[in-house]
Amino acid sequence: MGLFIELKIDQSKFATLAERQKTAGLCPVDAFVADEAGLRPHPENEDECTFCNLCLQQSPAGSIEVVKSYQDFLPKR
């Protein structure tokens, strides 16, 4: 888990390695690693997520959730 961003991935939504690789390849900051073991956040790049939503738009519905860990620390408006 990154310090500011947590990428939650439901492995059961990805049927093939090709689907996992497609999702990982879409990310402009390489926030994902895809291999035979599954799709997972890249430990060094997870916090680089820019919220472009490409992974959310192109992966199976409900397979990825982007959680902003820092929201609890923002001032109340």
Rosetta blueprint (number, residue, H / E / L):
1 M L
2 G L
3 L L
4 F L
5 I E
6 E E
7 L E
8 K E
9 I E
10 D L
11 Q H
12 S H
13 K H
14 F L
15 A L
16 T L
17 L H
18 A H
19 E H
20 R H
21 Q H
22 K H
23 T H
24 A H
25 G H
26 L H
27 C L
28 P L
29 V L
30 D L
31 A L
32 F E
33 V E
34 A E
35 D E
36 E L
37 A L
38 G E
39 L E
40 R E
41 P E
42 H L
43 P L
44 E L
45 N L
46 E H
47 D H
48 E H
49 C L
50 T L
51 F L
52 C L
53 N L
54 L H
55 C H
56 L H
57 Q H
58 Q H
59 S L
60 P L
61 A L
62 G L
63 S L
64 I E
65 E E
66 V E
67 V E
68 K E
69 S H
70 Y H
71 Q H
72 D H
73 F H
74 L L
75 P L
76 K L
77 R L
